[in-house]
């Protein structure tokens, strides 16, 4: 087993737990700071090393061994989501994506029912604080309404 540096968060314990560094980022879509990204990458790297070495050597408790591997894979998935590039998209790019969901100039709507309360600006504004700020800052996004004719 490789020695882990003490400066690395979370995986310094011999048995991995579900401790995720910067766990507050797991329940938001907030962008992590550069320093947080670097630390999370180190956690992913350590978890991948431990997972690769996991099947080597004697396995005294197969059930515990499988559970540890499962925890490591979950940690890698969660940390990878936290540092996903979509969280780092600039406001301008997110806004352009939102605007591309509007009807075209000829009335053609490539995204049917995009302006009901389950789609379009209403839905965008409920994803996270960042997306809400982007959606609310785009008057053009709110200038078109579709009223169902039941």
BATIRO-526899 format. One record per residue: x, y, z of N, C-alpha, C, CB in turn; residue number from 1. Coordinates in Angstrom, 2 decimals, m for minus. Glycine has a CB too. Example, Ala and Ser with C-alpha at 12.3 -4.5 7.8 and 13.67 -1.06 7.14 Angstrom:
BEGIN
+---------+---------+---------+---------+---------+---------+---------+---------+---------+---------+---------+---------+-----+
:    n_xx :    n_yy :    n_zz :   ca_xx :   ca_yy :   ca_zz :    c_xx :    c_yy :    c_zz :   cb_xx :   cb_yy :   cb_zz :  nr :
+---------+---------+---------+---------+---------+---------+---------+---------+---------+---------+---------+---------+-----+
:   13.19 :   m5.69 :    7.80 :   12.30 :   m4.50 :    7.80 :   13.20 :   m3.30 :    7.80 :   11.31 :   m4.47 :    9.05 :   1 :
:   12.85 :   m2.25 :    7.08 :   13.67 :   m1.06 :    7.14 :   12.90 :    0.03 :    7.87 :   14.08 :   m0.60 :    5.72 :   2 :
+---------+---------+---------+---------+---------+---------+---------+---------+---------+---------+---------+---------+-----+
//
This chain:
BEGIN
+---------+---------+---------+---------+---------+---------+---------+---------+---------+---------+---------+---------+-----+
:    n_xx :    n_yy :    n_zz :   ca_xx :   ca_yy :   ca_zz :    c_xx :    c_yy :    c_zz :   cb_xx :   cb_yy :   cb_zz :  nr :
+---------+---------+---------+---------+---------+---------+---------+---------+---------+---------+---------+---------+-----+
:    0.86 :   m1.17 :    0.00 :    0.00 :    0.00 :    0.00 :    0.90 :    1.24 :    0.00 :   m0.98 :    0.00 :    1.24 :   1 :
:    0.65 :    2.22 :   m0.90 :    1.49 :    3.40 :   m0.95 :    1.24 :    4.28 :    0.27 :    1.25 :    4.19 :   m2.24 :   2 :
:    2.30 :    4.99 :    0.65 :    2.13 :    5.93 :    1.75 :    1.39 :    7.15 :    1.25 :    3.50 :    6.33 :    2.37 :   3 :
:    0.44 :    7.58 :    2.03 :   m0.34 :    8.76 :    1.66 :    0.22 :    9.96 :    2.41 :   m1.85 :    8.57 :    1.99 :   4 :
:    0.33 :   11.06 :    1.72 :    0.81 :   12.27 :    2.37 :   m0.25 :   12.76 :    3.34 :    1.14 :   13.37 :    1.33 :   5 :
:    0.19 :   13.26 :    4.47 :   m0.76 :   13.72 :    5.47 :   m1.52 :   14.95 :    5.02 :   m0.06 :   14.01 :    6.77 :   6 :
:   m1.01 :   15.67 :    4.04 :   m1.69 :   16.88 :    3.59 :   m2.90 :   16.57 :    2.71 :   m0.72 :   17.77 :    2.83 :   7 :
:   m3.02 :   15.34 :    2.29 :   m4.15 :   14.97 :    1.45 :   m5.37 :   14.70 :    2.31 :   m3.82 :   13.73 :    0.59 :   8 :
:   m6.50 :   15.27 :    1.93 :   m7.70 :   15.08 :    2.74 :   m8.33 :   13.71 :    2.53 :   m8.70 :   16.15 :    2.43 :   9 :
:   m9.03 :   13.24 :    3.52 :   m9.98 :   12.15 :    3.47 :   m9.40 :   10.74 :    3.47 :  m10.80 :   12.31 :    2.28 :  10 :
:   m8.50 :   10.39 :    2.58 :   m8.12 :    8.99 :    2.45 :   m6.92 :    8.59 :    3.30 :   m7.83 :    8.68 :    1.03 :  11 :
:   m6.58 :    9.34 :    4.31 :   m5.47 :    8.99 :    5.17 :   m5.79 :    7.82 :    6.09 :   m5.05 :   10.19 :    5.99 :  12 :
:   m7.05 :    7.46 :    6.21 :   m7.44 :    6.36 :    7.08 :   m7.28 :    5.03 :    6.33 :   m8.91 :    6.53 :    7.57 :  13 :
:   m6.95 :    3.94 :    7.03 :   m6.74 :    2.66 :    6.36 :   m7.99 :    2.10 :    5.71 :   m6.21 :    1.68 :    7.33 :  14 :
:   m9.14 :    2.31 :    6.31 :  m10.39 :    1.84 :    5.72 :  m11.14 :    3.04 :    5.18 :  m11.25 :    1.07 :    6.75 :  15 :
:  m11.41 :    3.08 :    3.87 :  m12.07 :    4.26 :    3.32 :  m13.48 :    4.43 :    3.86 :  m12.10 :    4.17 :    1.80 :  16 :
:  m13.81 :    5.63 :    4.15 :  m15.17 :    5.99 :    4.57 :  m15.79 :    6.77 :    3.43 :  m15.17 :    6.82 :    5.92 :  17 :
:  m17.00 :    7.19 :    3.62 :  m17.65 :    7.96 :    2.57 :  m17.41 :    9.45 :    2.75 :  m19.15 :    7.67 :    2.57 :  18 :
:  m16.35 :    9.81 :    3.46 :  m16.01 :   11.22 :    3.63 :  m15.58 :   11.80 :    2.30 :  m14.91 :   11.41 :    4.70 :  19 :
:  m16.26 :   12.80 :    1.88 :  m15.94 :   13.46 :    0.62 :  m15.42 :   14.85 :    0.97 :  m17.18 :   13.54 :   m0.35 :  20 :
:  m14.24 :   15.21 :    0.45 :  m13.75 :   16.55 :    0.73 :  m14.70 :   17.58 :    0.12 :  m12.31 :   16.74 :    0.20 :  21 :
:  m14.92 :   18.64 :    0.85 :  m15.80 :   19.71 :    0.38 :  m17.18 :   19.15 :    0.06 :  m15.20 :   20.41 :   m0.88 :  22 :
:  m17.71 :   18.37 :    0.99 :  m18.99 :   17.70 :    0.77 :  m20.13 :   18.67 :    0.52 :  m19.32 :   16.83 :    1.96 :  23 :
:  m19.97 :   19.93 :    0.93 :  m21.02 :   20.92 :    0.65 :  m21.23 :   21.08 :   m0.86 :  m20.66 :   22.28 :    1.28 :  24 :
:  m20.24 :   20.72 :   m1.65 :  m20.36 :   20.82 :   m3.11 :  m21.13 :   19.64 :   m3.71 :  m18.98 :   20.92 :   m3.74 :  25 :
:  m21.42 :   18.63 :   m2.91 :  m22.15 :   17.48 :   m3.44 :  m23.64 :   17.76 :   m3.53 :  m21.92 :   16.25 :   m2.58 :  26 :
:  m24.14 :   18.72 :   m2.79 :  m25.58 :   19.04 :   m2.83 :  m25.86 :   20.40 :   m3.43 :  m26.16 :   18.97 :   m1.44 :  27 :
:  m24.85 :   20.97 :   m4.10 :  m25.06 :   22.21 :   m4.86 :  m24.39 :   22.04 :   m6.22 :  m24.48 :   23.45 :   m4.09 :  28 :
:  m24.61 :   23.00 :   m7.09 :  m23.89 :   23.03 :   m8.37 :  m22.86 :   24.14 :   m8.37 :  m24.87 :   23.22 :   m9.54 :  29 :
:  m22.46 :   24.56 :   m7.18 :  m21.48 :   25.63 :   m7.07 :  m20.14 :   25.18 :   m7.64 :  m21.31 :   26.07 :   m5.61 :  30 :
:  m19.41 :   26.15 :   m8.13 :  m18.11 :   25.90 :   m8.71 :  m17.07 :   25.80 :   m7.59 :  m17.72 :   27.02 :   m9.72 :  31 :
:  m16.27 :   24.73 :   m7.56 :  m15.24 :   24.64 :   m6.54 :  m14.10 :   25.62 :   m6.82 :  m14.69 :   23.21 :   m6.44 :  32 :
:  m13.43 :   26.05 :   m5.78 :  m12.26 :   26.91 :   m5.93 :  m11.13 :   26.09 :   m6.55 :  m11.83 :   27.52 :   m4.57 :  33 :
:  m10.15 :   26.77 :   m7.15 :   m9.02 :   26.07 :   m7.76 :   m8.29 :   25.21 :   m6.73 :   m8.05 :   27.07 :   m8.39 :  34 :
:   m8.12 :   25.73 :   m5.53 :   m7.43 :   24.96 :   m4.48 :   m8.23 :   23.71 :   m4.12 :   m7.20 :   25.83 :   m3.23 :  35 :
:   m9.55 :   23.83 :   m4.11 :  m10.41 :   22.67 :   m3.82 :  m10.31 :   21.64 :   m4.94 :  m11.87 :   23.11 :   m3.63 :  36 :
:  m10.28 :   22.11 :   m6.18 :  m10.16 :   21.19 :   m7.32 :   m8.86 :   20.39 :   m7.21 :  m10.19 :   21.97 :   m8.66 :  37 :
:   m7.77 :   21.07 :   m6.86 :   m6.48 :   20.37 :   m6.74 :   m6.53 :   19.31 :   m5.65 :   m5.37 :   21.38 :   m6.44 :  38 :
:   m7.11 :   19.63 :   m4.51 :   m7.20 :   18.65 :   m3.42 :   m8.12 :   17.49 :   m3.80 :   m7.71 :   19.32 :   m2.14 :  39 :
:   m9.21 :   17.79 :   m4.46 :  m10.14 :   16.73 :   m4.87 :   m9.49 :   15.81 :   m5.89 :  m11.45 :   17.34 :   m5.45 :  40 :
:   m8.70 :   16.37 :   m6.78 :   m7.97 :   15.53 :   m7.75 :   m7.00 :   14.58 :   m7.04 :   m7.19 :   16.41 :   m8.76 :  41 :
:   m6.37 :   15.06 :   m5.98 :   m5.47 :   14.20 :   m5.20 :   m6.25 :   13.07 :   m4.53 :   m4.71 :   15.02 :   m4.14 :  42 :
:   m7.43 :   13.37 :   m4.03 :   m8.27 :   12.34 :   m3.41 :   m8.66 :   11.29 :   m4.45 :   m9.54 :   12.97 :   m2.78 :  43 :
:   m9.04 :   11.75 :   m5.65 :   m9.39 :   10.82 :   m6.73 :   m8.19 :    9.94 :   m7.07 :   m9.88 :   11.59 :   m7.99 :  44 :
:   m7.03 :   10.57 :   m7.19 :   m5.81 :    9.83 :   m7.53 :   m5.51 :    8.77 :   m6.46 :   m4.62 :   10.80 :   m7.68 :  45 :
:   m5.59 :    9.16 :   m5.20 :   m5.34 :    8.19 :   m4.12 :   m6.37 :    7.06 :   m4.14 :   m5.38 :    8.90 :   m2.76 :  46 :
:   m7.63 :    7.39 :   m4.36 :   m8.68 :    6.37 :   m4.39 :   m8.46 :    5.41 :   m5.56 :  m10.07 :    7.03 :   m4.49 :  47 :
:   m8.05 :    5.94 :   m6.71 :   m7.79 :    5.09 :   m7.87 :   m6.62 :    4.15 :   m7.61 :   m7.51 :    5.94 :   m9.11 :  48 :
:   m5.59 :    4.66 :   m6.94 :   m4.44 :    3.82 :   m6.60 :   m4.87 :    2.71 :   m5.65 :   m3.31 :    4.66 :   m5.96 :  49 :
:   m5.63 :    3.08 :   m4.62 :   m6.09 :    2.08 :   m3.65 :   m7.01 :    1.06 :   m4.32 :   m6.82 :    2.76 :   m2.48 :  50 :
:   m7.84 :    1.51 :   m5.25 :   m8.74 :    0.60 :   m5.94 :   m7.95 :   m0.36 :   m6.83 :   m9.76 :    1.38 :   m6.78 :  51 :
:   m6.91 :    0.15 :   m7.51 :   m6.09 :   m0.69 :   m8.37 :   m5.34 :   m1.75 :   m7.55 :   m5.08 :    0.17 :   m9.16 :  52 :
:   m4.91 :   m1.38 :   m6.36 :   m4.19 :   m2.32 :   m5.50 :   m5.14 :   m3.20 :   m4.70 :   m3.27 :   m1.56 :   m4.55 :  53 :
:   m6.40 :   m2.92 :   m4.78 :   m7.39 :   m3.58 :   m3.94 :   m7.44 :   m5.09 :   m4.15 :   m8.74 :   m3.01 :   m4.19 :  54 :
:   m7.38 :   m5.54 :   m5.37 :   m7.50 :   m6.97 :   m5.64 :   m6.22 :   m7.74 :   m5.39 :   m7.92 :   m7.18 :   m7.05 :  55 :
:   m5.12 :   m7.05 :   m5.13 :   m3.83 :   m7.71 :   m4.92 :   m3.70 :   m8.13 :   m3.46 :   m2.67 :   m6.77 :   m5.32 :  56 :
:   m2.97 :   m9.18 :   m3.23 :   m2.72 :   m9.63 :   m1.86 :   m3.83 :  m10.51 :   m1.34 :   m2.55 :   m8.44 :   m0.95 :  57 :
:   m3.64 :  m11.02 :   m0.12 :   m4.65 :  m11.92 :    0.46 :   m5.92 :  m11.17 :    0.84 :   m4.09 :  m12.64 :    1.69 :  58 :
:   m7.02 :  m11.81 :    0.56 :   m8.32 :  m11.22 :    0.92 :   m8.92 :  m12.07 :    2.04 :   m9.29 :  m11.14 :   m0.32 :  59 :
:   m8.76 :  m11.59 :    3.25 :   m9.25 :  m12.35 :    4.40 :  m10.76 :  m12.27 :    4.52 :   m8.60 :  m11.84 :    5.68 :  60 :
:  m11.30 :  m11.11 :    4.24 :  m12.74 :  m10.92 :    4.36 :  m13.26 :  m10.41 :    3.01 :  m13.10 :   m9.92 :    5.51 :  61 :
:  m13.79 :  m11.32 :    2.21 :  m14.24 :  m10.99 :    0.86 :  m15.35 :   m9.96 :    0.88 :  m14.71 :  m12.24 :    0.13 :  62 :
:  m16.28 :  m10.09 :    1.80 :  m17.41 :   m9.15 :    1.88 :  m16.90 :   m7.74 :    2.20 :  m18.42 :   m9.60 :    2.95 :  63 :
:  m16.00 :   m7.65 :    3.18 :  m15.45 :   m6.34 :    3.54 :  m14.64 :   m5.77 :    2.37 :  m14.57 :   m6.44 :    4.81 :  64 :
:  m13.91 :   m6.62 :    1.69 :  m13.10 :   m6.19 :    0.56 :  m13.98 :   m5.62 :   m0.56 :  m12.27 :   m7.35 :    0.03 :  65 :
:  m15.09 :   m6.29 :   m0.85 :  m16.00 :   m5.79 :   m1.88 :  m16.63 :   m4.47 :   m1.46 :  m17.10 :   m6.83 :   m2.18 :  66 :
:  m16.97 :   m4.38 :   m0.18 :  m17.58 :   m3.15 :    0.33 :  m16.60 :   m1.98 :    0.24 :  m18.05 :   m3.34 :    1.79 :  67 :
:  m15.34 :   m2.22 :    0.57 :  m14.33 :   m1.16 :    0.47 :  m14.17 :   m0.71 :   m0.98 :  m12.99 :   m1.65 :    1.03 :  68 :
:  m14.16 :   m1.65 :   m1.92 :  m14.04 :   m1.30 :   m3.33 :  m15.25 :   m0.49 :   m3.78 :  m13.91 :   m2.57 :   m4.20 :  69 :
:  m16.42 :   m0.87 :   m3.29 :  m17.65 :   m0.14 :   m3.63 :  m17.58 :    1.30 :   m3.11 :  m18.89 :   m0.86 :   m3.05 :  70 :
:  m17.08 :    1.46 :   m1.89 :  m16.95 :    2.80 :   m1.29 :  m15.95 :    3.63 :   m2.08 :  m16.53 :    2.70 :    0.19 :  71 :
:  m14.84 :    3.03 :   m2.47 :  m13.83 :    3.75 :   m3.26 :  m14.40 :    4.21 :   m4.60 :  m12.59 :    2.88 :   m3.48 :  72 :
:  m15.13 :    3.32 :   m5.28 :  m15.73 :    3.70 :   m6.57 :  m16.74 :    4.83 :   m6.39 :  m16.41 :    2.48 :   m7.23 :  73 :
:  m17.52 :    4.78 :   m5.32 :  m18.50 :    5.84 :   m5.05 :  m17.79 :    7.16 :   m4.77 :  m19.41 :    5.46 :   m3.86 :  74 :
:  m16.69 :    7.10 :   m4.02 :  m15.92 :    8.31 :   m3.73 :  m15.36 :    8.92 :   m5.01 :  m14.77 :    7.99 :   m2.75 :  75 :
:  m14.84 :    8.08 :   m5.89 :  m14.30 :    8.56 :   m7.17 :  m15.40 :    9.21 :   m8.00 :  m13.65 :    7.40 :   m7.97 :  76 :
:  m16.57 :    8.57 :   m8.08 :  m17.69 :    9.14 :   m8.85 :  m18.11 :   10.50 :   m8.29 :  m18.90 :    8.17 :   m8.84 :  77 :
:  m18.26 :   10.56 :   m6.98 :  m18.72 :   11.80 :   m6.36 :  m17.71 :   12.92 :   m6.56 :  m18.97 :   11.58 :   m4.86 :  78 :
:  m16.45 :   12.62 :   m6.34 :  m15.41 :   13.65 :   m6.50 :  m15.30 :   14.10 :   m7.96 :  m14.06 :   13.13 :   m6.02 :  79 :
:  m15.47 :   13.16 :   m8.88 :  m15.42 :   13.50 :  m10.30 :  m16.56 :   14.44 :  m10.67 :  m15.47 :   12.23 :  m11.17 :  80 :
:  m17.73 :   14.22 :  m10.09 :  m18.86 :   15.11 :  m10.35 :  m18.59 :   16.51 :   m9.82 :  m20.14 :   14.55 :   m9.72 :  81 :
:  m17.95 :   16.60 :   m8.67 :  m17.68 :   17.90 :   m8.06 :  m16.77 :   18.75 :   m8.96 :  m17.03 :   17.73 :   m6.68 :  82 :
:  m15.81 :   18.11 :   m9.62 :  m14.87 :   18.89 :  m10.44 :  m15.23 :   18.86 :  m11.93 :  m13.46 :   18.36 :  m10.25 :  83 :
:  m16.44 :   18.42 :  m12.25 :  m16.87 :   18.36 :  m13.65 :  m16.81 :   19.75 :  m14.29 :  m18.32 :   17.78 :  m13.75 :  84 :
:  m16.35 :   19.83 :  m15.54 :  m16.20 :   21.13 :  m16.20 :  m17.49 :   21.94 :  m16.33 :  m15.64 :   20.92 :  m17.56 :  85 :
:  m18.65 :   21.31 :  m16.34 :  m19.89 :   22.08 :  m16.50 :  m20.08 :   23.08 :  m15.36 :  m21.09 :   21.14 :  m16.57 :  86 :
:  m19.53 :   22.77 :  m14.21 :  m19.63 :   23.71 :  m13.08 :  m18.81 :   24.97 :  m13.31 :  m19.19 :   23.03 :  m11.79 :  87 :
:  m17.87 :   24.91 :  m14.23 :  m16.97 :   26.03 :  m14.46 :  m17.33 :   26.84 :  m15.71 :  m15.55 :   25.53 :  m14.56 :  88 :
:  m18.45 :   26.51 :  m16.34 :  m18.87 :   27.26 :  m17.53 :  m19.12 :   28.72 :  m17.16 :  m20.13 :   26.64 :  m18.16 :  89 :
:  m18.63 :   29.64 :  m17.97 :  m18.90 :   31.06 :  m17.71 :  m20.39 :   31.38 :  m17.86 :  m18.07 :   31.96 :  m18.66 :  90 :
:  m20.85 :   32.41 :  m17.15 :  m22.24 :   32.84 :  m17.22 :  m22.68 :   33.05 :  m18.66 :  m22.44 :   34.14 :  m16.42 :  91 :
:  m21.81 :   33.63 :  m19.47 :  m22.16 :   33.97 :  m20.85 :  m22.50 :   32.72 :  m21.66 :  m21.02 :   34.73 :  m21.52 :  92 :
:  m21.74 :   31.66 :  m21.46 :  m21.98 :   30.42 :  m22.20 :  m23.29 :   29.78 :  m21.75 :  m20.80 :   29.42 :  m22.00 :  93 :
:  m23.51 :   29.75 :  m20.45 :  m24.77 :   29.19 :  m19.93 :  m25.94 :   29.98 :  m20.50 :  m24.79 :   29.22 :  m18.38 :  94 :
:  m25.82 :   31.31 :  m20.52 :  m26.88 :   32.16 :  m21.06 :  m27.15 :   31.87 :  m22.53 :  m26.52 :   33.61 :  m20.89 :  95 :
:  m26.10 :   31.69 :  m23.31 :  m26.28 :   31.37 :  m24.73 :  m27.00 :   30.04 :  m24.91 :  m24.91 :   31.33 :  m25.45 :  96 :
:  m26.65 :   29.07 :  m24.10 :  m27.33 :   27.78 :  m24.17 :  m28.82 :   27.95 :  m23.87 :  m26.70 :   26.76 :  m23.18 :  97 :
:  m29.12 :   28.72 :  m22.84 :  m30.53 :   28.97 :  m22.49 :  m31.26 :   29.64 :  m23.65 :  m30.63 :   29.85 :  m21.23 :  98 :
:  m30.62 :   30.63 :  m24.27 :  m31.26 :   31.38 :  m25.36 :  m31.50 :   30.51 :  m26.58 :  m30.41 :   32.58 :  m25.74 :  99 :
:  m30.68 :   29.50 :  m26.77 :  m30.86 :   28.60 :  m27.92 :  m32.07 :   27.69 :  m27.77 :  m29.62 :   27.75 :  m28.12 : 100 :
:  m32.71 :   27.69 :  m26.62 :  m33.92 :   26.89 :  m26.44 :  m35.17 :   27.65 :  m26.84 :  m34.04 :   26.43 :  m24.99 : 101 :
:  m35.02 :   28.93 :  m27.18 :  m36.17 :   29.74 :  m27.60 :  m36.60 :   29.37 :  m29.01 :  m35.83 :   31.23 :  m27.52 : 102 :
:  m37.80 :   29.75 :  m29.37 :  m38.30 :   29.54 :  m30.74 :  m37.46 :   30.32 :  m31.72 :  m39.79 :   29.95 :  m30.86 : 103 :
:  m37.33 :   29.79 :  m32.92 :  m36.59 :   30.47 :  m33.97 :  m37.38 :   31.63 :  m34.53 :  m36.24 :   29.50 :  m35.07 : 104 :
:  m36.78 :   32.43 :  m35.45 :  m37.45 :   33.61 :  m35.99 :  m38.70 :   33.28 :  m36.81 :  m36.49 :   34.37 :  m36.85 : 105 :
:  m38.76 :   32.08 :  m37.37 :  m39.92 :   31.70 :  m38.17 :  m40.99 :   31.00 :  m37.33 :  m39.49 :   30.79 :  m39.32 : 106 :
:  m40.83 :   31.05 :  m36.01 :  m41.80 :   30.41 :  m35.13 :  m41.50 :   28.94 :  m34.89 :  m43.18 :   30.55 :  m35.69 : 107 :
:  m40.47 :   28.44 :  m35.57 :  m40.09 :   27.04 :  m35.40 :  m39.54 :   26.85 :  m34.00 :  m39.05 :   26.62 :  m36.48 : 108 :
:  m40.06 :   25.87 :  m33.33 :  m39.61 :   25.60 :  m31.98 :  m39.02 :   24.20 :  m31.96 :  m40.77 :   25.73 :  m30.95 : 109 :
:  m37.69 :   24.14 :  m31.87 :  m37.01 :   22.85 :  m31.84 :  m37.17 :   22.14 :  m30.50 :  m35.55 :   23.04 :  m32.15 : 110 :
:  m37.65 :   22.86 :  m29.52 :  m37.80 :   22.31 :  m28.18 :  m39.25 :   22.46 :  m27.77 :  m36.86 :   23.02 :  m27.17 : 111 :
:  m40.10 :   21.50 :  m28.10 :  m41.52 :   21.60 :  m27.81 :  m41.78 :   21.83 :  m26.32 :  m42.25 :   20.36 :  m28.27 : 112 :
:  m42.80 :   22.62 :  m26.05 :  m43.26 :   22.90 :  m24.68 :  m42.14 :   23.43 :  m23.79 :  m43.85 :   21.66 :  m24.06 : 113 :
:  m41.22 :   24.18 :  m24.40 :  m40.07 :   24.63 :  m23.62 :  m40.43 :   25.70 :  m22.59 :  m39.01 :   25.18 :  m24.55 : 114 :
:  m41.59 :   26.32 :  m22.76 :  m41.94 :   27.37 :  m21.83 :  m43.07 :   27.01 :  m20.88 :  m42.30 :   28.60 :  m22.58 : 115 :
:  m43.24 :   25.73 :  m20.60 :  m44.16 :   25.41 :  m19.51 :  m43.36 :   25.40 :  m18.20 :  m44.89 :   24.03 :  m19.76 : 116 :
:  m44.02 :   25.22 :  m17.10 :  m43.32 :   25.34 :  m15.82 :  m42.34 :   24.20 :  m15.54 :  m44.33 :   25.41 :  m14.72 : 117 :
:  m42.33 :   23.16 :  m16.37 :  m41.38 :   22.07 :  m16.20 :  m40.15 :   22.25 :  m17.07 :  m42.05 :   20.75 :  m16.51 : 118 :
:  m40.17 :   23.21 :  m17.98 :  m39.07 :   23.41 :  m18.92 :  m38.73 :   24.89 :  m19.00 :  m39.44 :   22.86 :  m20.32 : 119 :
:  m37.75 :   25.20 :  m19.82 :  m37.41 :   26.59 :  m20.11 :  m36.97 :   27.39 :  m18.90 :  m38.58 :   27.25 :  m20.73 : 120 :
:  m37.23 :   28.70 :  m18.94 :  m36.70 :   29.60 :  m17.90 :  m37.10 :   29.20 :  m16.48 :  m37.17 :   30.99 :  m18.16 : 121 :
:  m38.30 :   28.70 :  m16.32 :  m38.73 :   28.31 :  m14.97 :  m37.85 :   27.17 :  m14.45 :  m40.22 :   27.89 :  m14.98 : 122 :
:  m37.65 :   26.19 :  m15.28 :  m36.83 :   25.06 :  m14.85 :  m35.37 :   25.47 :  m14.67 :  m36.93 :   23.91 :  m15.87 : 123 :
:  m34.84 :   26.28 :  m15.59 :  m33.45 :   26.72 :  m15.48 :  m33.22 :   27.45 :  m14.16 :  m33.07 :   27.63 :  m16.65 : 124 :
:  m34.19 :   28.27 :  m13.79 :  m34.01 :   29.09 :  m12.60 :  m34.13 :   28.29 :  m11.31 :  m35.04 :   30.21 :  m12.59 : 125 :
:  m34.50 :   27.02 :  m11.40 :  m34.63 :   26.19 :  m10.21 :  m33.48 :   25.19 :  m10.03 :  m35.93 :   25.44 :  m10.26 : 126 :
:  m32.53 :   25.16 :  m10.97 :  m31.44 :   24.19 :  m10.88 :  m30.48 :   24.53 :   m9.74 :  m30.68 :   24.13 :  m12.20 : 127 :
:  m30.00 :   25.74 :   m9.73 :  m29.09 :   26.19 :   m8.68 :  m29.05 :   27.72 :   m8.70 :  m27.65 :   25.60 :   m8.89 : 128 :
:  m28.42 :   28.29 :   m7.69 :  m28.37 :   29.75 :   m7.59 :  m27.69 :   30.37 :   m8.81 :  m27.63 :   30.17 :   m6.32 : 129 :
:  m26.66 :   29.73 :   m9.28 :  m25.91 :   30.27 :  m10.42 :  m26.78 :   30.31 :  m11.67 :  m24.65 :   29.43 :  m10.68 : 130 :
:  m27.46 :   29.20 :  m11.96 :  m28.32 :   29.16 :  m13.14 :  m29.48 :   30.13 :  m12.99 :  m28.85 :   27.73 :  m13.37 : 131 :
:  m29.98 :   30.28 :  m11.77 :  m31.07 :   31.23 :  m11.53 :  m30.61 :   32.65 :  m11.86 :  m31.56 :   31.14 :  m10.07 : 132 :
:  m29.41 :   32.99 :  m11.41 :  m28.88 :   34.33 :  m11.68 :  m28.73 :   34.56 :  m13.19 :  m27.52 :   34.51 :  m10.98 : 133 :
:  m28.25 :   33.54 :  m13.90 :  m28.10 :   33.66 :  m15.36 :  m29.47 :   33.83 :  m16.01 :  m27.38 :   32.42 :  m15.94 : 134 :
:  m30.41 :   32.98 :  m15.66 :  m31.75 :   33.03 :  m16.27 :  m32.43 :   34.37 :  m16.01 :  m32.63 :   31.89 :  m15.74 : 135 :
:  m32.34 :   34.86 :  m14.79 :  m32.99 :   36.13 :  m14.45 :  m32.30 :   37.33 :  m15.10 :  m33.01 :   36.32 :  m12.95 : 136 :
:  m31.05 :   37.17 :  m15.50 :  m30.33 :   38.29 :  m16.12 :  m30.58 :   38.38 :  m17.63 :  m28.85 :   38.14 :  m15.86 : 137 :
:  m31.38 :   37.49 :  m18.19 :  m31.63 :   37.46 :  m19.63 :  m33.08 :   37.83 :  m19.93 :  m31.30 :   36.07 :  m20.21 : 138 :
:  m33.39 :   39.11 :  m20.14 :  m34.77 :   39.51 :  m20.42 :  m35.35 :   38.80 :  m21.64 :  m34.84 :   41.01 :  m20.63 : 139 :
:  m34.50 :   38.54 :  m22.64 :  m34.98 :   37.88 :  m23.86 :  m35.52 :   36.49 :  m23.56 :  m33.86 :   37.80 :  m24.90 : 140 :
:  m34.97 :   35.85 :  m22.57 :  m35.41 :   34.51 :  m22.19 :  m36.84 :   34.53 :  m21.67 :  m34.48 :   33.93 :  m21.14 : 141 :
:  m37.24 :   35.64 :  m21.07 :  m38.55 :   35.76 :  m20.45 :  m39.55 :   36.52 :  m21.32 :  m38.43 :   36.46 :  m19.11 : 142 :
:  m39.13 :   36.94 :  m22.50 :  m39.99 :   37.78 :  m23.34 :  m40.97 :   36.97 :  m24.19 :  m39.15 :   38.64 :  m24.23 : 143 :
:  m40.89 :   35.68 :  m24.16 :  m41.76 :   34.83 :  m24.97 :  m42.49 :   33.86 :  m24.06 :  m40.94 :   34.07 :  m26.06 : 144 :
:  m43.79 :   33.81 :  m24.19 :  m44.59 :   32.90 :  m23.38 :  m45.45 :   32.03 :  m24.27 :  m45.45 :   33.67 :  m22.38 : 145 :
:  m45.64 :   30.81 :  m23.87 :  m46.55 :   29.91 :  m24.58 :  m47.74 :   29.64 :  m23.67 :  m45.84 :   28.56 :  m24.99 : 146 :
:  m48.92 :   29.90 :  m24.17 :  m50.13 :   29.66 :  m23.40 :  m50.85 :   28.48 :  m24.03 :  m51.04 :   30.93 :  m23.34 : 147 :
:  m51.07 :   27.41 :  m23.27 :  m51.75 :   26.26 :  m23.85 :  m53.19 :   26.59 :  m24.21 :  m51.71 :   25.07 :  m22.88 : 148 :
:  m53.65 :   26.03 :  m25.31 :  m55.03 :   26.28 :  m25.76 :  m55.87 :   25.04 :  m25.52 :  m55.06 :   26.68 :  m27.27 : 149 :
:  m56.19 :   24.80 :  m24.28 :  m56.97 :   23.61 :  m23.92 :  m58.40 :   23.78 :  m24.28 :  m56.86 :   23.31 :  m22.44 : 150 :
+---------+---------+---------+---------+---------+---------+---------+---------+---------+---------+---------+---------+-----+
//
